[in-house]
Amino acid sequence: MAARFKYIIIGRGMMGAAAARHLSQWTDGAALIGPPEPEDRLGHDGVFASHYDEARITRTFDGDLAWGTFAARSLDRYAAIEEESGIRFYTEAGCLFAGPEPKRPTDYLRRALDVSDTLGLEVEEIAPSDLQSRFPQFSFAPHLAGFYEHRRAGHINPRALIKAQAKLAAGNGATLIDATVTSVRDAGSHVEVICGDEIHTAEKVLVAAGAFTNFNGLLPRPVDMRVAPRTVVFYELGDREAAIFGSMPSTIVFGETDEDHVYILPPVGYPDGRTYLKLGGDTESRSFERLEDIVSWFHSEGDSVEREKLAAIAEKLMPALAGRPVTSAPCVASFTPSSHPYIGYTQSRRIAVLTGGNFVAAKSSDELGRLGAVLLRDGEIPESDFGSRLAPAFR
Ligand SMILES: Cc1cc2nc3c(=O)[nH]c(=O)nc-3n(C[C@H](O)[C@H](O)[C@H](O)COP(=O)(O)OP(=O)(O)OC[C@H]3O[C@@H](n4cnc5c(N)ncnc54)[C@H](O)[C@@H]3O)c2cc1C
């Protein structure tokens, strides 16, 4: 039987939409299958995603060379994607890390400085004595130093980036299908992608379903990946606070322990017409094994204890936020044991996987999508693209 499509990508998220754009530049016969964001989160019982938001931090300063490279290559292409799609998604607000000056070679900030040297990044080091006066919106602990990427950093709108990627993929001839895949089967000469009553066929399939990759029988065997809840806190800003925080960069603050790390997005306008400053942290509480538990999590407003903790950190760090209305929302992050994304074939030479964002992949999604597309087209990812580090592990 002749397959209808050459390639099917499952998951119209950050990586899948990027993969579809790249593949559709090189070949005909690509399809991108995935549901749109649910309009009614609380009434939706299907799959969700990790990108239902208006802002994600983008930067190249990173403790890992592969992640830094993926981010830099993606940043190189933001302007072209914006121009060709007519959809703006990138704000060059800069990105500041505030943390204790690194002492050991293995400290994250030391490794990030080494990666910056390797990649030739422009990162300004700011002494603890100068940090406060440079960023007066904050009340930093006196021992914190700054590591500031003024250019080629800031934030992207993940919804808008996906829209741009999908628009360009469709413009190149890719077929977009609004559906949730309920199973995938290697039928010997081709792959069957089943969406309820409908069956789509392809020569090869790339599963890019984010935190939902191990559900719905998308893979022959599940990947070794942990799906963990994350709570996001939103401060609704009035004109006064919007003015105070309006010029801040995207900011990541390292506390004494990993549990105290927070990331903060500058004020961003949301679809409800209001302006919010958003923050989140890295607290590890549990992971999800069952789809129904992830769905229940998305029906919540996140974890109330985590919300209180983040709000306390926020108001200590940014006293002008005190008294503003605070809300929270749920999200999920997918962690691999290697801390690198998975981009490789499964037990079937016709079914590949692209997932494992490790809480940092939004900014780099265009390059990760490109690598997923290279894998389908060429059958492998070269070592110059970190190929062996991206090999998926299975359970
Ligand atoms: C709270 C939070 C904050 C974050 N902040 C940042 C940040 O500041 N900077 C950064 O770079 N990264 C950040 N990230 C990480 C980033 O958002 C993720 O790494 C990224 O979204 C992962 O992309 P993905 O394509 O793998 O998954 P997703 O974007 O989640 O896309 C997966 C897609 O698959 C679809 N899907 C699932 N199951 C099926 C199915 N059965 N059939 C069809 N389609 C299916 C879903 O509908 C979804 O659209 C953050 C993540 C969270 C949770």
The ligand as an SDF file (V2000), in Angstrom:
LIG
                    3D

 53 58  0  0  0  0  0  0  0  0999 V2000
    6.0030   26.6460   33.3760 C   0  0  0  0  0  0  0  0  0  0  0  0
    6.9860   26.4510   32.2680 C   0  0  0  0  0  0  0  0  0  0  0  0
    7.8760   27.4640   31.9830 C   0  0  0  0  0  0  0  0  0  0  0  0
    8.8110   27.2960   30.9740 C   0  0  0  0  0  0  0  0  0  0  0  0
    9.6580   28.3130   30.7130 N   0  0  0  0  0  0  0  0  0  0  0  0
   10.5310   28.2100   29.6910 C   0  0  0  0  0  0  0  0  0  0  0  0
   11.3720   29.3020   29.3770 C   0  0  0  0  0  0  0  0  0  0  0  0
   11.3100   30.3720   30.0040 O   0  0  0  0  0  0  0  0  0  0  0  0
   12.2240   29.1750   28.3220 N   0  0  0  0  0  0  0  0  0  0  0  0
   12.2930   28.0140   27.6120 C   0  0  0  0  0  0  0  0  0  0  0  0
   13.1170   27.9660   26.6760 O   0  0  0  0  0  0  0  0  0  0  0  0
   11.5090   26.9510   27.8830 N   0  0  0  0  0  0  0  0  0  0  0  0
   10.6280   27.0230   28.9010 C   0  0  0  0  0  0  0  0  0  0  0  0
    9.7990   25.9860   29.1980 N   0  0  0  0  0  0  0  0  0  0  0  0
    9.9220   24.7220   28.4380 C   0  0  0  0  0  0  0  0  0  0  0  0
    9.1710   24.7170   27.1210 C   0  0  0  0  0  0  0  0  0  0  0  0
    7.9130   25.3330   27.2020 O   0  0  0  0  0  0  0  0  0  0  0  0
    9.0390   23.2640   26.6830 C   0  0  0  0  0  0  0  0  0  0  0  0
   10.3320   22.6560   26.7290 O   0  0  0  0  0  0  0  0  0  0  0  0
    8.4770   23.1520   25.2830 C   0  0  0  0  0  0  0  0  0  0  0  0
    7.1500   23.6140   25.2370 O   0  0  0  0  0  0  0  0  0  0  0  0
    8.5200   21.6970   24.8330 C   0  0  0  0  0  0  0  0  0  0  0  0
    8.0980   21.6190   23.4790 O   0  0  0  0  0  0  0  0  0  0  0  0
    7.4390   20.2930   22.9260 P   0  0  0  0  0  0  0  0  0  0  0  0
    7.1650   20.5310   21.5060 O   0  0  0  0  0  0  0  0  0  0  0  0
    8.2590   19.1170   23.3350 O   0  0  0  0  0  0  0  0  0  0  0  0
    6.0880   20.1420   23.7620 O   0  0  0  0  0  0  0  0  0  0  0  0
    4.7520   21.0290   23.6980 P   0  0  0  0  0  0  0  0  0  0  0  0
    5.0750   22.4420   23.3820 O   0  0  0  0  0  0  0  0  0  0  0  0
    4.0250   20.7280   24.9540 O   0  0  0  0  0  0  0  0  0  0  0  0
    3.9730   20.4270   22.4680 O   0  0  0  0  0  0  0  0  0  0  0  0
    3.5080   19.1040   22.4500 C   0  0  0  0  0  0  0  0  0  0  0  0
    2.2990   19.0630   21.5260 C   0  0  0  0  0  0  0  0  0  0  0  0
    1.9190   17.7060   21.3370 O   0  0  0  0  0  0  0  0  0  0  0  0
    0.5230   17.6710   21.2400 C   0  0  0  0  0  0  0  0  0  0  0  0
    0.0830   16.3000   21.5270 N   0  0  0  0  0  0  0  0  0  0  0  0
    0.1850   15.6280   22.6860 C   0  0  0  0  0  0  0  0  0  0  0  0
   -0.3390   14.3920   22.5650 N   0  0  0  0  0  0  0  0  0  0  0  0
   -0.7870   14.2940   21.2850 C   0  0  0  0  0  0  0  0  0  0  0  0
   -1.4580   13.2910   20.5530 C   0  0  0  0  0  0  0  0  0  0  0  0
   -1.7800   12.1150   21.1090 N   0  0  0  0  0  0  0  0  0  0  0  0
   -1.8130   13.5430   19.2590 N   0  0  0  0  0  0  0  0  0  0  0  0
   -1.4970   14.7300   18.6860 C   0  0  0  0  0  0  0  0  0  0  0  0
   -0.8600   15.7230   19.3300 N   0  0  0  0  0  0  0  0  0  0  0  0
   -0.5160   15.5070   20.6230 C   0  0  0  0  0  0  0  0  0  0  0  0
    0.0400   18.6930   22.2360 C   0  0  0  0  0  0  0  0  0  0  0  0
   -1.2580   19.1190   21.8850 O   0  0  0  0  0  0  0  0  0  0  0  0
    1.0970   19.7840   22.0850 C   0  0  0  0  0  0  0  0  0  0  0  0
    0.6780   20.7830   21.1810 O   0  0  0  0  0  0  0  0  0  0  0  0
    8.8570   26.0910   30.2220 C   0  0  0  0  0  0  0  0  0  0  0  0
    7.9540   25.0700   30.5090 C   0  0  0  0  0  0  0  0  0  0  0  0
    7.0220   25.2420   31.5380 C   0  0  0  0  0  0  0  0  0  0  0  0
    6.0960   24.1110   31.8640 C   0  0  0  0  0  0  0  0  0  0  0  0
  1  2  1  0
  2  3  1  0
  2 52  2  0
  3  4  2  0
  4  5  1  0
  4 50  1  0
  5  6  2  0
  6  7  1  0
  6 13  1  0
  7  8  2  0
  7  9  1  0
  9 10  1  0
 10 11  2  0
 10 12  1  0
 12 13  2  0
 13 14  1  0
 14 15  1  0
 14 50  1  0
 15 16  1  0
 16 17  1  0
 16 18  1  0
 18 19  1  0
 18 20  1  0
 20 21  1  0
 20 22  1  0
 22 23  1  0
 23 24  1  0
 24 25  2  0
 24 26  1  0
 24 27  1  0
 27 28  1  0
 28 29  2  0
 28 30  1  0
 28 31  1  0
 31 32  1  0
 32 33  1  0
 33 34  1  0
 33 48  1  0
 34 35  1  0
 35 36  1  0
 35 46  1  0
 36 37  1  0
 36 45  1  0
 37 38  2  0
 38 39  1  0
 39 40  1  0
 39 45  2  0
 40 41  1  0
 40 42  2  0
 42 43  1  0
 43 44  2  0
 44 45  1  0
 46 47  1  0
 46 48  1  0
 48 49  1  0
 50 51  2  0
 51 52  1  0
 52 53  1  0
M  END
$$$$
